[in-house]
Amino acid sequence: MKKIFLTLLVALLGYTLSYYTVGKAKGYSFFSFNLNIDIGQFLEKLQQNNNSGFDKNLTDGILFLNNKDYENAKYAFDDAVNADPYNPTALYYKGLAYYFSSDFITSVSALNDALSYNPDLADSAYFYRGIGNYFNGSYDYASEDLYNYLSNKPSDTTALLYLAKSYFENDKTQQAIDIISQMITISPLSTNALFDRGRYYIVIEDFKSAINDYRSYFELIKSDYIGYFNCGLAYEYQENIDSAKYFYQKSIKAEPNYARSLCGLGDIYRKTKNYPEALQYYNKATETDATYGWAYAGRGYLHMDQNNYNEAITDLTRALENLDNNNVRYNLAVCYDKLNMKTEALYAYDQFINKVTSEHEFYSMAVERVKQLNNQ
């Protein structure tokens, strides 16, 4: 479905987590850090070992970590690992230093080595490796690590949050809802959990539950244009046009250049046959984000509604340059068909038929129309 696919994209832009400090690209964030290590035991060991380079680097690195000086921590732990490549403690702390520097590939690699040399390393090794795997897009590994970590730390809300995210990215949406609901039971005022569960509900088309979560979410935050958009989306799918329009407008007021909400408002005006307003918002959406395929699709459908098939072909073709959607393919074929462009229509119908199964709502119509065109 058009909108649900769009929501998956929105998911990547989720609300900045309130208890995080700036982390990965795009302003995403993750945990503030306090190592709370007994530095004295390392200093004592350092003295016992006559100030060996390995222990000095390890101790310095831990001090740097505690002071959130991650760049110097990386240098220190790199030197420690170079001095003793098979030491799981050095590898573990190297993994942490790179984790907090947002280099999740190096972090996961170091933690892999640490755990291979000592599988009984601290539970936190699985925690950090799990979240590192999430940011690396390795959702199966992330799920496995976080699930194992939670077997010993079942109330860790951050682990629950990222386990749910990992399930969601693997299209295990109901499992994601189950896990994030556990988090909400523990922390009912978590804006992060309410936001995520709301979008998970949208994907499984439980729009009432999604709206309830976003309503609770809005009571806890000052403003969030993405949350307003998602709530508008849920209302639109409920065919509650007035409420959808209200939340799309709130989103645009909070962020005037948010293409998804501009497009959403265009959809609302198209459905209510206010074509001039619809065109205005689709135009704004394409001007704001020239790669946002749904804005071109919406404008293409608007042209179809007005029998302007040449213009529709231009927009639907542009839409398919930026998204992969079979309904758009089908409607492009219909436009060619309406203009009696037989060769182009047959090609477009074939493209659609080859992409879908017989379960698709337009499959039978496309197959029948190809037979008719071939018999002309």
N, C-alpha and C positions, 0 to 999 in steps of 0.2 A: 504494500500500500504506500502511496506517495508520502503521506505525512509521517507514517511510522518510520519509513526509511530516513526521512529528514530528521526525525527525533534522534536516531542513532548518531547522526552527525552532531547534533546538539550535545549529545552525551559527552563528546570529546571536549567540550568547552565548559564542563561543569563548574558550579559555583566554587570560588576559591575557599579552601577550607580554613575556617576561622582560627584553628589552633596550629596552623602551619606557618613555616617561614619560607621565604621565596626559594623555589627549587628549580624544577625542570623548565624547559622552554615553554613559551606561551604563558608564562606567569603561573603555571601550576606550582603547587607547593606541597611540602611534606614536613615531617616532624621537626619541631625545634628539638634541641639536643642537649642533654645533660648526662654525661657518661657516669658520674658518681662512682668513680673508681678509687680504691684506696691506693693513692700514689705512693704512700709510704712503703708498701710491700715491694713495689718495683724498685724504689730507691735502695731499699735494704738488699734486694737481690743484686742490684747494680754494684753495691759496695762489696758484696761477697764474691763477685766475679771479677774484681779488679778492673772495673770500668771497661768491660769489653765493649767493642763497637756495636755489637748486636743489642745488648741491653741498653746502652746509652740511646741508640736510635729508637728503641721501643718505648723507653720512658719519655723521651722528648716528644715522640708522636702522640702519646696519651695526653701529655700536658697540652700539646697543641689542640688536640680534639676537645679537651675540656674547655679550652679558651675559644673554640669555634674557629680556629685558624686552620682551615682544612687544607689549604695549599701547602703549608709547611708540614702538616701532618702527613700528607701524601709523600713528600720527599723523605721524611723520616722513616715511614713504614716501607717505602720502596728500598731504602738502604738496608733496613732490617731484613727484608725478604731476600735481598741480594746476598747478604751475609749468611743467611740460613734459609734456603729456598723451601725446605720441607717443614718449617716450623709453623704449626697451625695457629698459634697465638698471633704471630706477626702477620700471617695471611688474613686472619680474622679482622685485625685492626686496619690492615690495608683496605679490606673490603668496606669497612665502615667509613674510612676517610674518603674513598672514591664515591661511596654512596651519597655522602653529604655534600659532595662536590657535583652531584648530578651526573657523574660518569657511571651509569648503571652497568654498562658492558664490562668495564674493568672491575667494578665492584663484584658483580656476580661471578666473574672468572676467579677472583681471589677467594671468594667464599666457597666456590666449588672445590678449589684446591684445599682450603682449610678443612672442609668437612670430609674430603676424601682421606686426609691424613688422620683426622680425629672425628668420626661420626657422632661422638658424644659431646661435641663442643656445645657451648651455651645455646639454649633455645633461641636466643636472639639471632643467631647465625641464620636459622631458617626463616625467621621473621624478615630480616633485611634482604636475604636472598629472594624471598618470595615477592616482596614489593619491588625489588630490582628487576625481577623477571617480569612483573606486571608492566613496568615502564619500558622494558625491552620488547614488549609484545609477545612474550612467551607465556601465554595465559595458562596452559596446562601445567607447566612447571610452577608457576605462581600459585595456582590452586593447590597443588600437591604440598608445597612448602607451608603455605598458610594453614591448610587443613591440619597438617602434622603439628605445627606450632600451637594451634588452638586446642589440640587434644590435651595439652598441658596448661594452656592459658586461655580457658574458654571465655573469659570476660574481657579480653583485650579488644576494645571497640575498633581500634585502627586496623587490626588484623581482620576483623569481621567485615569492615568496610571494603578492604581491598580483596578479600576473598569473594565478596559479592560482585565487585567490579570485574574480577577475573572470570567468574561464572557468566556474567552478562556478556562479556566480550566473546565468550565461546558459545553464545546463543543458548545458554542454559538459564533462561530468564526466570523460570519459576524457582530454581535453586537459588538464584541471586536474591529473589524476593524473600525466600525463607531465611537466608543468612542475614540480610539487612534488617529483617523484622526482629531477629535476635538482638541486633545492635540497638534497635529502637526500644526494645524492652529494657535493656540495660541503661540506655541514655535517651529518654523520650524527647529531650529537647535538642537533639543533634540535628542541626540544619543540614549537614552533609547527608545524613541518612534519609531524612525526609525528602530532600531534593532527588536523590538517586532512586529511592523507592517509587517516587512519583513517576519518573520517566520509565522505570521498569514496568509499572502498571500500564502505561500508555502502550508499550510494545505488545503486551498480551491483551490489549483492548479492554482492560478493566478501567474505564474512564472515570467512573464514580470514585473508585479508590484513589486514583491519581489526583483528582480534584481535591479530595479530602486531605491528602498529604500536602499538596501545595497550599491549601488554605491554612493548614497548621504552620507550614514553612513561612508564609508571609507574615504571620503573627510574630515571628522571631527575627526577621531581618528587616532592614530599612528599605532596601530596594534591590531587585535583581531582574534585569531585563530578560535573561534566559528563562528564569522561572516563570515570569509572566507569559512568555511565549509558549512554554510547555503547557501551562494551564489553559491558555487560549486554544491550543491544539486539542486538548482533551474535550473542551466544551464544543469545539467545532465538530468533532467526531460524534458528540452527543446530539448534534444538530441544534445546539443552543446557540444560535447565531449572535444574539445580543451579548451574551456573556463572552463568547469568543472574541467578538469585536472589541469589547471593553478591555480584555487583557492584552490583545494585540496592540491596542492604542496605548495602554500603560507601558508596554515594552518599548514602543517607539518613543514615548515621552522620556523614558529613562535612557534610551540609546537610539537616537534618531537614524543612525546608519546601520541598524541591524537588519540585514537583508531578509532573514527568515520571517521576521515580523512584518516587514513591508510586504513581502510576498503573501503572508497569511492574510493581511488586510485586503490585498488585491483579490484573494480567493473569496473572501466574505462579500466584497462588492460585486464580484462576478456572479456569485450564487444568488444575490438579490437583484441581479440584472441592472445594477448601476455601473454600466460599462465605462463611462468616462472616468469615474473614480477608480475603478479597477485598473484601467490602463495607466493611470497616473502612478499608482503604487507599484505595479509591475515594472514600469519604467524606472522608478526610483530604486527598486531592488536591483535591477541589472546595472544601473549606474554605480550603485554602491559596491556591488560585488559582481564583476563581469564573469566570474566562473561559477556562479550559483545557478545550477541547471534548472532548479524548480521555478525560478522566476521566469525563465524563457518558456518552460512548459506551461506555466499558468497563463502567460501572455498568448502562447500558441492556442490554448483552449479557448481563450477569450476571442481570438480571431475566428476560430471554428464556430463559436456561438453566433457570430455575425456573418458567417458564410464567406469570410475573407481567407480563402484557402491558400493562396499564394503566400500571404503574410504568415499564416500558420505554419506552412512548410519551413519557412526561414527560421522561425522561432523553435519549432520542434527539432529541427536538425541541429540547431545550436544547443538545445537542451541535451541531446544525446552525445554531444562532444564533452559534456561535463558530468553526466550521470548515466547509470546503466538501469533503465527502467522499461519494462515490456509494455506497459500501457501507453507510454509515449511512442514506442515503436508502432504499436497498432494504430494509434491515431494519426501518425505520419502516413501510414499506408492508406488510411481512409481519406486523407486530404488529397493524395495523388489520385485516388480512385474518383473522388468528386470532380476533379479537373480532367477526367478521362485520359490521364497519363498512364496508359496501361502498363508499359514496360517498367516504369518506376514503381507503380502500385504493386505489381507482381513481385518485384524485388523486395519491396518493403514488407509485404505480407510474408514472404518466405523468411526474411530476417526475423520477423516476429515468431512465426511458427517454429523455427529451428531453436528458438531460445526458451520456449515454454513447454509445458506438458499439456496433455489433454484436459487437465483439471482447470486450466485457466479460463476465466469467464468469457474471454473473447476468442478462444481457440476454435470452437466449432464454426463461428461466423467467419473467421479468417479462412479456414479450410474450404468452406462452401463458396466463399467469394473467389478464391483462387480457381476452383473448378469452373465457375461461371465465366471468369475472364479468359481462361484457357479455351473455352468452348466458343468464344465470340469470333 
